[in-house]
Amino acid sequence: MESASELVEFPLLLTPIDSHYRACTIPYRFPSDNPRKPTPTEISWIDLFLNSIPSFKKRAESDTSVPDAASKAEKFAQRYADILEDLKKDPESHGGPPDCILLCRLRELVLRELGFRDIFKKVKDEENAKAISLFENVVQLNDAIEDEGKRLENLVRGIFAGNIFDLGSAQLAEVFSKDGMSFLASCQNLVPRPWVIDDLETFKMKWSKKSWKKVIIFVDNSGADIILGIMPFARELLRRGSQVVLAANDLPSINDVTCSELVEIISKLKDEKGQLVGVSTSNLLIANSGNDLPVIDLTRVSQELAYLASDADLVILEGMGRGIETNLYAQFKCDSLKIGMVKHPEVAQFLGGRLYDCVFKYNEVSC
């Protein structure tokens, strides 16, 4: 279901990749575990995916682009639940043992086989329209902060606040369906620092002394996440002279923004001069990452992205799927930043933090 062209290794991963890189952060099992018997960690994660089925089924039922959506949504719920129950009995069934990439991939495969291409399209469009109307105001509030360090912290808080809009989390999907999310209130209500991983002070210091020539940002969700979180931060990088490449999914998955959606969003954010509230976009590029899941294996990216990334000196992975559940410990040949909010109790427990805690992990590579 990925791009037609062959996927390749992300060129900035530390080599040899085989010994340095494992996509999934949380080990569900160890070599000493019985391959035919599920581990407690596997069972708790399979249960997490089982618990998310009702919210996915509800979205699928209301997908007007699919004929007979209600009965197909029922089939999705049954089929995916059966697969997860199979994995509980035999972890090696369905291409296992399971990890977060396999569990996401199996869910997408079942949806796509039944004709569901983008069950979150309606809510993504609604949230994008809301966030676009707020963009200029959010940017002006950031620009009004004169102190560079405080402005950076405000931009980072904006990324976390935007990242709350995540319909892959069963708890957040429920909250969201009740009353939506207020972006500015979310900025104020983040868990207090220090966060579970908190390298913000180190990053602030580097920010004041250093500017990166080319930054790759793996983006996450539609709506407030990309528009009110990432775009003001990307705009600040552009203003400081960096070239910025936004890498977005090839195909829809949950409420993640796709490459084609991102092109449309940015065209709506630009003013009549083609600028982002007074900042030139000549150094802003959008790339198709080649990915079709809410998590990412960096040994499988598009050739387009690999080409654009080869001379980058900062890689940013944003969101729980790309920056925490996968790639938290990924090592790169250049500086890297993993930034996201912890939205599953299982992830909070693994990290030793709180639910809705924040991860801001910065690694600098000495030249």
Secondary structure as UniProt FT lines:
FT   TURN            11..12
FT   HELIX           17..20
FT   TURN            31..32
FT   TURN            35..36
FT   HELIX           40..51
FT   HELIX           53..61
FT   TURN            64..65
FT   TURN            67..68
FT   HELIX           69..89
FT   TURN            91..92
FT   HELIX           93..95
FT   HELIX           100..113
FT   TURN            114..115
FT   TURN            119..120
FT   HELIX           121..143
FT   HELIX           148..163
FT   TURN            167..168
FT   HELIX           170..179
FT   HELIX           183..188
FT   STRAND          197..198
FT   HELIX           200..209
FT   STRAND          214..218
FT   TURN            222..223
FT   HELIX           225..230
FT   HELIX           231..239
FT   TURN            240..241
FT   STRAND          243..249
FT   TURN            254..255
FT   HELIX           259..269
FT   TURN            272..273
FT   TURN            277..278
FT   TURN            282..283
FT   STRAND          284..288
FT   TURN            298..299
FT   HELIX           303..309
FT   TURN            310..311
FT   STRAND          314..318
FT   HELIX           321..325
FT   TURN            327..329
FT   STRAND          335..341
FT   HELIX           345..351
FT   TURN            355..356
FT   STRAND          358..363
//
